[in-house]
Amino acid sequence: MQQTATKRNGLAAVFALLIAVIVGGGVWLAVAAAYENIRFSRGSEQILTLVSILRDFAKGDRLASTPGQDDLLFLLARSQFMQGIDATSSPAKLANVWQKPLTARLVQPALQARLEMSVPPHICRRLVDFFNKDAEGLNLYRIEARDDPQIMWGMVYDREKGASRGMITPLIACGEGDPSFVALTFALR
């Protein structure tokens, strides 16, 4: 009789431990997903803030006064318009939320800023989807992606060619290689 009670207590302890592990794992997954969503939000906010700063910088013909200079981050660092830029490298780099490099260069004569960044592949797909949703409202001209720096960019969105019709999908463009690369081209005026 006592041996049966001991077995029941041991079985109850095993079930309690199993439930605790399942609940703990569920909480951990929820926290990890929330953390990744916060990082994505901060990353897309960083891009939009940089575009806003570049648009402010482009006002008043600041870009016309520096012919031949297409490294926008270098210009921002030199004029002390923005902090945190590594202007010692060429091109100048800014670390994104995923601690990977982000560069920005001027596309002439259209006066556009091309932001190129390396990110994890799943973030590449999310960024493409996020910016593709309101491309016209953001004055976004082009979205390109690739998973290997040695291959050509895959066009995901092109305003001049009729939005994203006939373009490759973010899944194909971003691939599975880590890191993936995404390029966003915004109008500055």
C-alpha positions in Angstrom: 0.0 0.0 0.0 2.8 2.4 0.9 4.6 1.4 -2.3 1.5 2.4 -4.4 1.4 5.8 -2.6 5.0 6.4 -3.3 4.5 5.5 -7.0 1.5 7.9 -7.1 3.6 10.7 -5.6 6.5 10.1 -8.0 4.1 10.0 -10.9 2.5 13.3 -9.8 6.0 14.9 -9.5 6.8 13.7 -13.1 3.5 15.2 -14.4 4.1 18.4 -12.5 7.6 18.7 -13.9 6.4 18.0 -17.4 3.7 20.7 -17.1 6.3 23.2 -15.8 8.6 22.4 -18.7 5.8 22.9 -21.2 4.6 26.1 -19.6 8.2 27.4 -19.3 8.9 26.5 -22.9 5.7 28.3 -24.1 6.7 31.4 -22.1 10.2 31.3 -23.6 8.8 31.1 -27.1 6.4 33.9 -26.6 9.2 36.1 -25.1 11.6 35.2 -28.0 8.9 36.1 -30.6 8.1 39.4 -28.8 11.8 40.3 -28.7 12.2 39.6 -32.4 9.2 41.7 -33.2 10.7 44.6 -31.1 14.0 44.3 -33.0 12.2 44.3 -36.3 10.2 47.4 -35.3 13.4 49.1 -34.2 15.2 48.1 -37.5 12.4 49.4 -39.7 12.2 52.6 -37.6 16.0 53.0 -38.0 15.6 52.8 -41.8 12.7 55.3 -41.9 14.6 57.7 -39.5 17.7 57.5 -41.7 15.6 58.3 -44.8 14.0 61.2 -43.0 17.4 62.6 -42.0 18.6 62.1 -45.6 15.6 64.0 -46.9 16.2 66.9 -44.5 19.9 66.8 -45.5 19.0 67.0 -49.2 17.0 70.2 -48.6 18.9 73.4 -49.4 21.1 71.9 -52.0 23.6 70.3 -49.6 24.1 67.4 -51.9 24.7 69.7 -54.9 27.6 71.3 -53.1 29.5 68.0 -53.0 29.9 66.8 -56.6 31.2 63.3 -57.0 30.5 62.4 -53.4 27.8 59.7 -53.4 28.5 58.2 -49.9 25.6 59.7 -48.0 26.6 58.3 -44.6 30.0 59.9 -45.0 28.4 63.2 -45.8 26.1 62.9 -42.7 29.1 62.1 -40.5 31.3 64.9 -41.9 28.5 67.5 -41.4 27.7 66.0 -37.9 24.1 65.5 -39.0 24.0 62.0 -37.4 26.0 60.1 -34.8 27.1 56.4 -34.8 28.5 56.3 -38.3 31.8 54.6 -39.0 33.2 57.1 -41.6 36.7 55.5 -41.5 35.6 52.7 -43.9 34.7 53.2 -47.5 31.8 53.3 -47.9 30.8 54.6 -44.5 28.8 52.2 -42.5 26.1 52.3 -39.8 25.4 49.2 -37.7 21.8 48.1 -38.0 19.7 46.5 -35.2 21.1 43.1 -36.2 24.7 44.4 -35.8 25.3 44.1 -39.6 26.4 46.9 -41.9 24.1 49.4 -43.5 25.4 51.8 -46.3 23.7 54.6 -48.1 24.7 56.1 -51.4 23.3 58.8 -53.7 21.7 57.8 -57.0 22.0 60.6 -59.5 20.4 62.4 -61.4 17.2 61.3 -59.8 18.3 62.4 -56.3 17.5 59.1 -54.6 19.1 57.3 -51.7 20.0 53.6 -52.0 20.2 51.9 -48.6 21.9 48.5 -48.7 22.0 46.3 -45.6 22.8 42.7 -44.7 20.3 41.0 -42.4 19.2 37.5 -41.5 17.1 35.9 -44.3 13.8 35.9 -42.4 14.3 39.6 -41.6 15.0 40.3 -45.3 11.7 38.8 -46.3 9.9 40.8 -43.5 11.5 44.0 -44.6 10.6 43.5 -48.2 7.0 42.8 -47.3 6.9 45.7 -44.8 8.2 48.3 -47.3 6.3 46.8 -50.3 3.0 47.4 -48.5 3.3 51.2 -48.6 6.0 51.8 -51.2 4.2 54.7 -52.8 3.4 56.4 -49.5 7.1 56.2 -48.5 8.2 57.4 -51.9 10.1 54.2 -52.4 11.2 53.5 -55.9 12.9 50.1 -55.8 13.3 47.1 -53.6 16.0 44.5 -54.4 17.3 41.5 -52.5 19.8 38.7 -52.8 21.4 36.0 -50.6 24.9 36.1 -52.0 27.0 39.3 -52.6 28.5 37.7 -55.7 25.1 37.4 -57.6 23.0 40.1 -59.2 20.2 41.8 -57.2 16.7 40.3 -57.6 14.1 43.0 -58.3 11.2 42.7 -55.9 9.5 46.1 -56.5 10.0 48.8 -59.1 7.8 51.8 -59.2 8.6 52.5 -62.9 7.8 49.0 -64.1 4.4 48.8 -62.4 4.9 48.0 -58.7 5.7 44.4 -57.9 4.0 42.7 -61.0 6.3 40.3 -62.7 9.0 40.6 -60.0 10.5 37.8 -58.1 9.1 36.9 -54.6 10.8 37.9 -51.4 11.3 34.2 -50.6 13.4 33.7 -53.7 15.2 37.0 -53.6 16.2 36.8 -50.0 17.0 33.1 -50.2 18.2 31.1 -47.2 21.8 32.2 -47.0 22.9 34.1 -43.9 23.2 37.0 -44.3 20.8 38.1 -46.9 21.0 41.5 -48.5 18.3 44.0 -49.1 18.5 47.3 -51.0 15.8 50.0 -50.7 15.9 53.1 -53.0 14.0 56.1 -51.7 13.4 59.5 -53.4 15.0 62.3 -51.4 12.6 65.0 -52.8 
